[in-house]
């Protein structure tokens, strides 16, 4: 005499497990997307602070270039006219 099955059987259990795992993955993916969006928002808020530091570099670079030109002028390598022309070019005037 065959016994009556009481549960969904092996295939049914596997199907239920697949649904549970799929649901867990979907929830996990949504959480990862939410976390990524929050991280991006945080990075955008922090970006202005990070951009402020490199902005000082061009002024330092201009100063260094002008000092190098003045040194070349003082050594007699550049004439006063050459120095003035290059200085105007560097300063954009």
OpenMM code with the backbone's topology and positions (N, CA, C; nanometers):
from openmm import Vec3, app, unit

residues = "UNK UNK UNK UNK UNK UNK UNK UNK UNK UNK UNK UNK UNK UNK UNK UNK UNK UNK UNK UNK UNK UNK UNK UNK UNK UNK UNK UNK UNK UNK UNK UNK UNK UNK UNK UNK UNK UNK UNK UNK UNK UNK UNK UNK UNK UNK UNK UNK UNK UNK UNK UNK UNK UNK UNK UNK UNK UNK UNK UNK UNK UNK UNK UNK UNK UNK UNK UNK UNK UNK UNK UNK UNK UNK UNK UNK UNK UNK UNK UNK UNK UNK UNK UNK UNK UNK UNK UNK UNK UNK UNK UNK UNK".split()
positions = [
    Vec3(0.0813, -0.1161, 0.0000),
    Vec3(0.0000, 0.0000, 0.0000),
    Vec3(0.0878, 0.1255, 0.0000),
    Vec3(0.0580, 0.2170, -0.0853),
    Vec3(0.1358, 0.3408, -0.0950),
    Vec3(0.0847, 0.4401, 0.0069),
    Vec3(0.1834, 0.5087, 0.0655),
    Vec3(0.1469, 0.6107, 0.1622),
    Vec3(0.1091, 0.7406, 0.0943),
    Vec3(0.0321, 0.8119, 0.1605),
    Vec3(-0.0108, 0.9397, 0.1066),
    Vec3(0.0991, 1.0433, 0.1307),
    Vec3(0.1331, 1.1203, 0.0268),
    Vec3(0.2347, 1.2241, 0.0428),
    Vec3(0.1778, 1.3372, 0.1243),
    Vec3(0.2598, 1.3874, 0.2101),
    Vec3(0.2123, 1.4941, 0.2986),
    Vec3(0.2679, 1.6310, 0.2606),
    Vec3(0.3716, 1.6379, 0.1831),
    Vec3(0.4310, 1.7661, 0.1519),
    Vec3(0.4424, 1.7843, 0.0024),
    Vec3(0.5101, 1.8889, -0.0375),
    Vec3(0.5212, 1.9181, -0.1793),
    Vec3(0.6186, 1.8259, -0.2520),
    Vec3(0.6916, 1.7483, -0.1827),
    Vec3(0.7872, 1.6613, -0.2456),
    Vec3(0.9159, 1.7341, -0.2768),
    Vec3(1.0081, 1.6634, -0.3342),
    Vec3(1.1413, 1.7176, -0.3614),
    Vec3(1.1352, 1.8335, -0.4600),
    Vec3(1.0626, 1.8174, -0.5691),
    Vec3(1.0552, 1.9226, -0.6710),
    Vec3(0.9873, 2.0462, -0.6138),
    Vec3(0.8821, 2.0261, -0.5394),
    Vec3(0.8130, 2.1391, -0.4793),
    Vec3(0.9008, 2.2125, -0.3794),
    Vec3(0.9755, 2.1366, -0.2998),
    Vec3(1.0659, 2.1986, -0.2028),
    Vec3(1.1744, 2.2782, -0.2736),
    Vec3(1.2251, 2.2235, -0.3827),
    Vec3(1.3286, 2.2946, -0.4594),
    Vec3(1.2714, 2.4227, -0.5200),
    Vec3(1.1487, 2.4163, -0.5675),
    Vec3(1.0859, 2.5347, -0.6265),
    Vec3(1.0656, 2.6421, -0.5202),
    Vec3(1.0187, 2.6009, -0.4017),
    Vec3(0.9986, 2.6957, -0.2935),
    Vec3(1.1319, 2.7591, -0.2527),
    Vec3(1.2370, 2.6778, -0.2455),
    Vec3(1.3700, 2.7286, -0.2107),
    Vec3(1.4171, 2.8291, -0.3154),
    Vec3(1.3925, 2.7992, -0.4426),
    Vec3(1.4335, 2.8910, -0.5496),
    Vec3(1.3614, 3.0246, -0.5377),
    Vec3(1.2336, 3.0205, -0.5011),
    Vec3(1.1571, 3.1447, -0.4854),
    Vec3(1.2115, 3.2246, -0.3682),
    Vec3(1.2403, 3.1568, -0.2583),
    Vec3(1.2936, 3.2257, -0.1410),
    Vec3(1.4285, 3.2885, -0.1727),
    Vec3(1.5162, 3.2140, -0.2395),
    Vec3(1.6484, 3.2661, -0.2751),
    Vec3(1.6348, 3.3816, -0.3733),
    Vec3(1.5463, 3.3693, -0.4701),
    Vec3(1.5255, 3.4770, -0.5669),
    Vec3(1.4755, 3.6032, -0.4998),
    Vec3(1.3833, 3.5867, -0.4058),
    Vec3(1.3311, 3.7016, -0.3322),
    Vec3(1.4415, 3.7658, -0.2485),
    Vec3(1.5218, 3.6830, -0.1837),
    Vec3(1.6319, 3.7360, -0.1024),
    Vec3(1.7314, 3.8114, -0.1896),
    Vec3(1.7595, 3.7584, -0.3079),
    Vec3(1.8526, 3.8280, -0.3987),
    Vec3(1.7947, 3.9603, -0.4452),
    Vec3(1.6647, 3.9621, -0.4738),
    Vec3(1.6019, 4.0862, -0.5183),
    Vec3(1.6066, 4.1915, -0.4081),
    Vec3(1.5787, 4.1504, -0.2854),
    Vec3(1.5842, 4.2435, -0.1728),
    Vec3(1.7268, 4.2932, -0.1529),
    Vec3(1.8222, 4.2010, -0.1647),
    Vec3(1.9627, 4.2379, -0.1494),
    Vec3(2.0057, 4.3368, -0.2574),
    Vec3(1.9636, 4.3116, -0.3814),
    Vec3(1.9988, 4.4026, -0.4909),
    Vec3(1.9391, 4.5408, -0.4699),
    Vec3(1.8143, 4.5458, -0.4217),
    Vec3(1.7520, 4.6756, -0.3953),
    Vec3(1.8274, 4.7490, -0.2849),
    Vec3(1.8692, 4.6749, -0.1825),
    Vec3(1.9445, 4.7371, -0.0739),
    Vec3(2.0790, 4.7890, -0.1240),
    Vec3(2.1440, 4.7105, -0.2118),
    Vec3(2.2720, 4.7540, -0.2671),
    Vec3(2.2543, 4.8800, -0.3508),
    Vec3(2.1459, 4.8870, -0.4279),
    Vec3(2.1194, 5.0054, -0.5083),
    Vec3(2.0930, 5.1265, -0.4184),
    Vec3(2.0182, 5.1029, -0.3112),
    Vec3(1.9898, 5.2106, -0.2172),
    Vec3(2.1183, 5.2592, -0.1516),
    Vec3(2.2038, 5.1642, -0.1106),
    Vec3(2.3318, 5.2009, -0.0496),
    Vec3(2.4198, 5.2770, -0.1480),
    Vec3(2.4209, 5.2333, -0.2747),
    Vec3(2.5012, 5.3007, -0.3759),
    Vec3(2.4520, 5.4432, -0.3984),
    Vec3(2.3204, 5.4617, -0.3982),
    Vec3(2.2647, 5.5960, -0.4161),
    Vec3(2.3017, 5.6855, -0.2983),
    Vec3(2.2962, 5.6294, -0.1771),
    Vec3(2.3338, 5.7074, -0.0594),
    Vec3(2.4823, 5.7423, -0.0634),
    Vec3(2.5654, 5.6471, -0.1052),
    Vec3(2.7086, 5.6738, -0.1146),
    Vec3(2.7379, 5.7803, -0.2186),
    Vec3(2.6654, 5.7764, -0.3300),
    Vec3(2.6850, 5.8776, -0.4342),
    Vec3(2.6443, 6.0155, -0.3820),
    Vec3(2.5339, 6.0196, -0.3067),
    Vec3(2.4891, 6.1479, -0.2513),
    Vec3(2.5911, 6.2011, -0.1511),
    Vec3(2.6464, 6.1115, -0.0715),
    Vec3(2.7481, 6.1531, 0.0254),
    Vec3(2.8730, 6.2033, -0.0464),
    Vec3(2.9104, 6.1361, -0.1544),
    Vec3(3.0292, 6.1766, -0.2297),
    Vec3(3.0080, 6.3138, -0.2931),
    Vec3(2.8852, 6.3412, -0.3406),
    Vec3(2.8574, 6.4716, -0.4004),
    Vec3(2.8665, 6.5823, -0.2970),
    Vec3(2.8227, 6.5526, -0.1747),
    Vec3(2.8300, 6.6524, -0.0693),
    Vec3(2.9745, 6.6769, -0.0286),
    Vec3(3.0575, 6.5739, -0.0321),
    Vec3(3.1969, 6.5879, 0.0082),
    Vec3(3.2826, 6.6453, -0.1043),
    Vec3(3.2360, 6.6395, -0.2269),
    Vec3(3.3150, 6.6823, -0.3416),
    Vec3(3.3609, 6.8274, -0.3339),
    Vec3(3.2771, 6.9233, -0.2945),
    Vec3(3.3246, 7.0620, -0.2904),
    Vec3(3.4441, 7.0814, -0.1967),
    Vec3(3.4488, 7.0084, -0.0889),
    Vec3(3.5616, 7.0193, 0.0034),
    Vec3(3.6883, 6.9687, -0.0642),
    Vec3(3.6756, 6.8583, -0.1396),
    Vec3(3.7915, 6.8016, -0.2072),
    Vec3(3.8368, 6.8892, -0.3232),
    Vec3(3.7446, 6.9593, -0.3877),
    Vec3(3.7806, 7.0438, -0.5014),
    Vec3(3.8515, 7.1709, -0.4571),
    Vec3(3.8310, 7.2135, -0.3354),
    Vec3(3.8892, 7.3378, -0.2890),
    Vec3(4.0407, 7.3284, -0.2774),
    Vec3(4.0925, 7.2148, -0.2362),
    Vec3(4.2367, 7.2001, -0.2176),
    Vec3(4.3150, 7.2113, -0.3485),
    Vec3(4.2757, 7.1423, -0.4572),
    Vec3(4.3516, 7.1546, -0.5808),
    Vec3(4.3452, 7.2946, -0.6420),
    Vec3(4.2452, 7.3738, -0.6099),
    Vec3(4.2333, 7.5070, -0.6682),
    Vec3(4.3506, 7.5965, -0.6289),
    Vec3(4.4136, 7.5686, -0.5157),
    Vec3(4.5270, 7.6490, -0.4717),
    Vec3(4.6521, 7.6209, -0.5542),
    Vec3(4.6606, 7.5043, -0.6138),
    Vec3(4.7792, 7.4642, -0.6886),
    Vec3(4.8114, 7.5570, -0.8063),
    Vec3(4.7135, 7.5984, -0.8906),
    Vec3(4.7481, 7.6863, -1.0024),
    Vec3(4.8119, 7.8182, -0.9593),
    Vec3(4.7677, 7.8763, -0.8489),
    Vec3(4.8274, 8.0009, -0.8021),
    Vec3(4.9724, 7.9774, -0.7621),
    Vec3(4.9961, 7.8650, -0.6937),
    Vec3(5.1331, 7.8304, -0.6565),
    Vec3(5.2179, 7.8070, -0.7803),
    Vec3(5.1566, 7.7450, -0.8824),
    Vec3(5.2280, 7.7188, -1.0074),
    Vec3(5.2635, 7.8497, -1.0776),
    Vec3(5.1705, 7.9438, -1.0780),
    Vec3(5.1982, 8.0741, -1.1395),
    Vec3(5.3124, 8.1447, -1.0658),
    Vec3(5.3065, 8.1392, -0.9349),
    Vec3(5.4120, 8.2022, -0.8552),
    Vec3(5.5470, 8.1391, -0.8857),
    Vec3(5.5490, 8.0067, -0.8946),
    Vec3(5.6744, 7.9362, -0.9234),
    Vec3(5.7273, 7.9738, -1.0622),
    Vec3(5.6362, 7.9830, -1.1587),
    Vec3(5.6788, 8.0206, -1.2941),
    Vec3(5.7346, 8.1619, -1.2974),
    Vec3(5.6672, 8.2533, -1.2296),
    Vec3(5.7137, 8.3919, -1.2284),
    Vec3(5.8479, 8.4049, -1.1565),
    Vec3(5.8635, 8.3291, -1.0479),
    Vec3(5.9918, 8.3322, -0.9769),
    Vec3(6.1038, 8.2764, -1.0638),
    Vec3(6.0748, 8.1707, -1.1398),
    Vec3(6.1756, 8.1126, -1.2293),
    Vec3(6.2128, 8.2125, -1.3394),
    Vec3(6.1109, 8.2817, -1.3930),
    Vec3(6.1388, 8.3836, -1.4947),
    Vec3(6.2232, 8.4973, -1.4376),
    Vec3(6.1899, 8.5414, -1.3167),
    Vec3(6.2663, 8.6501, -1.2541),
    Vec3(6.4108, 8.6073, -1.2320),
    Vec3(6.4296, 8.4823, -1.1958),
    Vec3(6.5652, 8.4316, -1.1742),
    Vec3(6.6437, 8.4321, -1.3059),
    Vec3(6.5764, 8.3895, -1.4149),
    Vec3(6.6424, 8.3912, -1.5459),
    Vec3(6.6753, 8.5345, -1.5881),
    Vec3(6.5858, 8.6277, -1.5586),
    Vec3(6.6109, 8.7682, -1.5895),
    Vec3(6.7288, 8.8202, -1.5076),
    Vec3(6.7304, 8.7866, -1.3767),
    Vec3(6.8370, 8.8328, -1.2882),
    Vec3(6.9725, 8.7747, -1.3281),
    Vec3(6.9719, 8.6552, -1.3864),
    Vec3(7.0963, 8.5922, -1.4315),
    Vec3(7.1407, 8.6442, -1.5678),
    Vec3(7.0556, 8.7267, -1.6300),
    Vec3(7.0917, 8.7825, -1.7597),
    Vec3(7.0557, 8.6926, -1.8770),
    Vec3(6.9848, 8.5848, -1.8498),
    Vec3(6.9457, 8.4927, -1.9578),
    Vec3(6.8295, 8.5509, -2.0373),
    Vec3(6.7393, 8.6200, -1.9694),
    Vec3(6.6272, 8.6865, -2.0364),
    Vec3(6.6455, 8.8371, -2.0262),
    Vec3(6.6053, 8.9061, -2.1333),
    Vec3(6.6049, 9.0523, -2.1274),
    Vec3(6.4791, 9.0969, -2.0523),
    Vec3(6.4762, 9.2240, -2.0176),
    Vec3(6.3591, 9.2785, -1.9483),
    Vec3(6.2342, 9.2666, -2.0355),
    Vec3(6.2505, 9.2895, -2.1669),
    Vec3(6.1366, 9.2786, -2.2583),
    Vec3(6.0874, 9.1339, -2.2677),
    Vec3(6.1811, 9.0376, -2.2760),
    Vec3(6.1426, 8.8961, -2.2810),
    Vec3(6.0698, 8.8556, -2.1516),
    Vec3(6.1235, 8.9036, -2.0381),
    Vec3(6.0625, 8.8746, -1.9097),
    Vec3(5.9200, 8.9298, -1.9040),
    Vec3(5.9023, 9.0535, -1.9457),
    Vec3(5.7705, 9.1175, -1.9418),
    Vec3(5.6711, 9.0462, -2.0330),
    Vec3(5.7171, 9.0080, -2.1509),
    Vec3(5.6282, 8.9393, -2.2451),
    Vec3(5.5838, 8.8042, -2.1896),
    Vec3(5.6764, 8.7287, -2.1361),
    Vec3(5.6444, 8.5971, -2.0812),
    Vec3(5.5558, 8.6103, -1.9566),
    Vec3(5.5820, 8.7094, -1.8745),
    Vec3(5.5020, 8.7335, -1.7545),
    Vec3(5.3584, 8.7655, -1.7931),
    Vec3(5.3408, 8.8512, -1.8939),
    Vec3(5.2061, 8.8840, -1.9420),
    Vec3(5.1357, 8.7595, -1.9973),
    Vec3(5.2113, 8.6739, -2.0646),
    Vec3(5.1538, 8.5509, -2.1201),
    Vec3(5.1082, 8.4585, -2.0052),
    Vec3(5.1895, 8.4434, -1.9050),
    Vec3(5.1553, 8.3568, -1.7908),
    Vec3(5.0341, 8.4094, -1.7167),
    Vec3(5.0301, 8.5392, -1.6960),
    Vec3(4.9197, 8.6003, -1.6210),
    Vec3(4.7945, 8.6197, -1.7066),
    Vec3(4.8066, 8.5997, -1.8366),
    Vec3(4.6925, 8.6132, -1.9259),
    Vec3(4.6488, 8.7560, -1.9488),
    Vec3(4.7450, 8.8494, -1.9460),
    Vec3(4.7121, 8.9904, -1.9682),
    Vec3(4.7790, 9.0408, -2.0942),
] * unit.nanometer
topology = app.Topology()
chain = topology.addChain("A")
for resn in residues:
    res = topology.addResidue(resn, chain)
    for name in ("N", "CA", "C"):
        topology.addAtom(name, app.Element.getBySymbol(name[0]), res)
